[in-house]
Amino acid sequence: MAPFNAYDTRLLRQETTAGMGAQLLLLVLLGTAVGLGLAGWLAGLVFAVVTWGLLTLALRSWTRAFGPANCVTLARMTLVGGVTALVANSFEAPPPVPVLVALTTVALVLDAVDGRVARRTGTASALGARFDMEVDAVLILVLSIHVATEMGVWVLLIGAMRYAFIAAARALPWLRGPLPPSMARKTVAALQGIVLLAVSAEILPSLVEYAALVLALALLIWSFGRDIGWLWRVAGRHTAVGS
């Protein structure tokens, strides 16, 4: 058993390192094709190093194969790194909208693939689900930063809400409880990316963009509010049982 685990560990390192290499290659391609300034390169490199480090840390005790679904999520993470570099670079020069939209579109499409692959191959795991969720959250945050430069700082609430929830959970342990599966939650989360992508593409009238963003934010607030209410009720029942 020990040699098998040692082999798995080496293989995991190779796969995560390959992801790091793919991220650097994408940055080079973007730098060559559209040009990246200091902000773009710095954001892209920081993203690559931080995500590679966090993923390596998360896999320290992982003894299974990385799996095809996680490989899809790793590809999505690479695309999100490219989007991050382009958004950061947009503070120095106008962003190449078609390239930004293309990378974001593929990342969102693959979001519907990794979970299906995990279920069909029997490789679904808590780590894979968390990996997928974190990649989604970063993409939404980066897109909200990009859109906020044109539509107003309030758009940042879309990208920041999950991180605010995490911060609140550190102070309120009852917020860390498990949530039941919810198609409504998944739909609302997916809608955020679609709306932010549509606004980033600059294909809609300004009034429609504004209305779509307001609706997306309202649904996100409703979704988080519903989950918080559910966790509060569960915490109250546990307290009553414990007393």
C-alpha positions as CSV (number, residue, x, y, z in Angstrom):
1,M,0.0,0.0,0.0
2,A,2.8,2.4,0.8
3,P,4.4,2.3,-2.7
4,F,0.9,2.9,-4.3
5,N,0.3,6.0,-2.1
6,A,3.8,7.3,-2.9
7,Y,3.1,6.9,-6.6
8,D,-0.2,8.7,-6.2
9,T,1.5,11.5,-4.4
10,R,4.0,11.9,-7.3
11,L,1.3,11.7,-9.8
12,L,-0.8,14.4,-8.0
13,R,2.3,16.7,-8.0
14,Q,2.8,16.2,-11.7
15,E,-0.9,17.0,-12.4
16,T,-0.9,20.2,-10.3
17,T,2.4,21.2,-11.6
18,A,1.1,20.7,-15.2
19,G,-1.8,23.0,-14.3
20,M,0.7,25.6,-13.1
21,G,2.6,25.2,-16.4
22,A,-0.6,25.6,-18.4
23,Q,-1.4,28.8,-16.5
24,L,2.0,30.3,-17.3
25,L,1.6,29.2,-21.0
26,L,-1.8,30.9,-21.2
27,L,-0.3,34.1,-19.7
28,V,2.5,34.0,-22.3
29,L,-0.1,33.5,-25.1
30,L,-2.2,36.4,-23.8
31,G,0.9,38.6,-23.5
32,T,1.9,37.8,-27.1
33,A,-1.6,38.1,-28.6
34,V,-3.2,41.0,-26.8
35,G,-0.4,42.4,-24.6
36,L,-0.2,42.4,-20.9
37,G,1.1,45.3,-18.8
38,L,2.7,45.1,-15.4
39,A,-0.7,44.8,-13.6
40,G,-1.8,42.0,-15.9
41,W,1.3,39.9,-15.5
42,L,1.5,40.5,-11.8
43,A,-2.2,39.5,-11.2
44,G,-1.8,36.4,-13.5
45,L,1.4,35.3,-11.8
46,V,0.1,35.8,-8.3
47,F,-3.1,33.9,-9.2
48,A,-1.0,31.0,-10.6
49,V,1.3,30.8,-7.5
50,V,-1.5,31.2,-4.9
51,T,-3.9,28.7,-6.5
52,W,-1.1,26.2,-7.1
53,G,0.0,26.5,-3.5
54,L,-3.6,26.1,-2.1
55,L,-4.4,23.2,-4.3
56,T,-1.1,21.4,-3.4
57,L,-1.9,22.0,0.3
58,A,-5.4,20.7,-0.1
59,L,-4.1,17.5,-1.7
60,R,-1.5,16.7,0.9
61,S,-3.7,13.9,2.4
62,W,-5.3,12.9,-0.8
63,T,-4.6,9.3,-1.7
64,R,-6.9,8.9,-4.7
65,A,-6.2,9.7,-8.4
66,F,-6.8,13.3,-9.2
67,G,-9.6,12.2,-11.5
68,P,-11.0,13.5,-14.8
69,A,-13.5,15.8,-13.2
70,N,-10.8,17.6,-11.2
71,C,-8.8,17.9,-14.4
72,V,-11.7,19.7,-16.0
73,T,-11.9,22.0,-12.9
74,L,-8.2,22.6,-13.2
75,A,-8.6,23.6,-16.8
76,R,-11.3,26.0,-15.7
77,M,-9.0,27.4,-13.0
78,T,-6.4,28.1,-15.7
79,L,-9.0,30.0,-17.8
80,V,-10.0,32.0,-14.7
81,G,-6.4,32.9,-14.2
82,G,-6.4,34.3,-17.8
83,V,-9.5,36.3,-17.0
84,T,-7.9,37.7,-13.9
85,A,-4.9,38.9,-15.8
86,L,-7.1,40.6,-18.4
87,V,-9.3,42.3,-15.8
88,A,-6.2,43.5,-13.9
89,N,-4.7,44.7,-17.2
90,S,-7.9,46.6,-18.0
91,F,-6.9,49.2,-15.4
92,E,-4.0,50.1,-17.6
93,A,-5.4,49.6,-21.1
94,P,-8.8,48.9,-22.7
95,P,-9.5,45.1,-22.3
96,P,-9.7,42.9,-25.4
97,V,-13.4,42.2,-24.9
98,P,-13.6,39.2,-27.4
99,V,-10.8,37.4,-25.7
100,L,-12.2,38.1,-22.2
101,V,-15.6,36.9,-23.3
102,A,-14.2,33.8,-25.0
103,L,-12.2,32.7,-21.9
104,T,-15.2,33.4,-19.6
105,T,-17.6,31.6,-21.8
106,V,-15.5,28.4,-22.0
107,A,-15.0,28.5,-18.2
108,L,-18.7,28.8,-17.6
109,V,-19.5,26.0,-20.1
110,L,-17.0,23.7,-18.4
111,D,-18.7,24.5,-15.1
112,A,-21.6,22.3,-16.3
113,V,-19.1,19.5,-17.3
114,D,-17.0,18.8,-14.3
115,G,-19.8,17.8,-12.0
116,R,-21.4,15.6,-14.7
117,V,-18.0,13.9,-15.3
118,A,-17.6,13.3,-11.6
119,R,-21.0,11.6,-11.3
120,R,-20.6,9.5,-14.5
121,T,-17.1,8.3,-13.5
122,G,-18.0,7.7,-9.8
123,T,-15.2,10.2,-8.7
124,A,-17.3,12.8,-6.9
125,S,-15.8,14.0,-3.7
126,A,-16.0,16.7,-1.1
127,L,-12.7,18.1,-2.2
128,G,-13.8,18.1,-5.9
129,A,-17.0,20.0,-5.0
130,R,-15.0,22.5,-2.9
131,F,-12.5,23.0,-5.7
132,D,-15.3,23.6,-8.2
133,M,-17.0,26.1,-5.8
134,E,-13.9,28.1,-5.2
135,V,-13.1,28.4,-8.9
136,D,-16.7,29.6,-9.5
137,A,-16.4,32.1,-6.6
138,V,-13.1,33.6,-7.9
139,L,-14.5,33.9,-11.5
140,I,-17.6,35.8,-10.2
141,L,-15.5,38.1,-8.0
142,V,-13.1,38.9,-10.9
143,L,-16.0,39.6,-13.3
144,S,-17.8,41.7,-10.8
145,I,-14.7,43.8,-10.4
146,H,-14.5,44.3,-14.1
147,V,-18.2,45.2,-14.5
148,A,-18.1,47.5,-11.4
149,T,-15.7,49.8,-13.3
150,E,-18.5,50.7,-15.7
151,M,-21.7,50.0,-13.7
152,G,-20.7,51.2,-10.2
153,V,-19.1,49.9,-7.1
154,W,-22.4,48.2,-5.9
155,V,-21.8,45.4,-8.4
156,L,-18.9,44.2,-6.2
157,L,-21.6,42.9,-3.8
158,I,-22.2,40.1,-6.3
159,G,-18.6,38.9,-6.1
160,A,-18.0,39.7,-2.5
161,M,-21.1,38.1,-0.9
162,R,-19.8,34.6,-0.6
163,Y,-16.6,35.8,1.0
164,A,-18.6,38.0,3.4
165,F,-20.5,34.8,4.3
166,I,-17.3,32.9,4.9
167,A,-16.0,35.8,7.1
168,A,-19.2,35.8,9.1
169,A,-19.0,32.1,9.6
170,R,-15.7,32.5,11.3
171,A,-17.4,34.5,14.0
172,L,-20.7,32.6,14.0
173,P,-20.1,28.8,14.0
174,W,-23.7,27.9,13.2
175,L,-23.1,29.3,9.7
176,R,-20.7,26.5,9.1
177,G,-23.3,23.8,9.1
178,P,-23.9,21.7,6.0
179,L,-26.6,22.9,3.6
180,P,-29.0,20.5,1.8
181,P,-28.6,20.2,-2.0
182,S,-30.6,22.9,-3.8
183,M,-31.2,23.4,-7.5
184,A,-32.4,27.0,-6.8
185,R,-29.0,27.8,-5.2
186,K,-27.1,26.3,-8.2
187,T,-29.3,28.2,-10.6
188,V,-28.9,31.5,-8.9
189,A,-25.1,31.0,-8.7
190,A,-24.9,30.1,-12.4
191,L,-27.0,33.2,-13.3
192,Q,-24.4,35.5,-11.7
193,G,-21.8,34.3,-14.2
194,I,-24.1,34.5,-17.2
195,V,-25.3,38.0,-16.3
196,L,-21.7,39.3,-15.6
197,L,-20.6,37.7,-18.9
198,A,-23.4,39.4,-20.9
199,V,-22.6,42.8,-19.4
200,S,-18.9,42.3,-20.0
201,A,-19.6,41.5,-23.7
202,E,-21.1,44.9,-24.1
203,I,-24.0,43.6,-26.3
204,L,-26.9,44.8,-24.3
205,P,-28.4,48.3,-23.9
206,S,-27.3,50.0,-20.7
207,L,-30.7,49.9,-19.1
208,V,-31.0,46.2,-19.7
209,E,-27.6,45.6,-18.3
210,Y,-28.5,47.5,-15.2
211,A,-31.8,45.7,-14.7
212,A,-30.1,42.3,-15.2
213,L,-27.4,43.1,-12.6
214,V,-30.0,44.3,-10.1
215,L,-32.1,41.2,-10.6
216,A,-29.0,38.9,-10.3
217,L,-28.0,40.6,-7.1
218,A,-31.5,40.5,-5.7
219,L,-31.7,36.7,-6.4
220,L,-28.3,36.2,-4.8
221,I,-29.4,38.1,-1.6
222,W,-32.5,35.9,-1.6
223,S,-30.5,32.7,-2.0
224,F,-28.0,33.6,0.8
225,G,-30.9,34.8,3.0
226,R,-32.7,31.5,2.5
227,D,-29.6,29.5,3.4
228,I,-28.9,31.6,6.4
229,G,-32.4,31.2,7.6
230,W,-32.3,27.5,7.2
231,L,-29.0,27.3,9.2
232,W,-30.4,29.5,11.9
233,R,-33.4,27.2,12.3
234,V,-31.3,24.1,12.4
235,A,-29.0,25.7,14.9
236,G,-32.0,26.6,17.1
237,R,-33.3,23.0,16.9
238,H,-29.9,21.6,17.9
239,T,-29.7,24.1,20.8
240,A,-33.2,23.0,22.0
241,V,-32.3,19.3,21.8
242,G,-29.0,20.0,23.7
243,S,-30.7,21.8,26.4
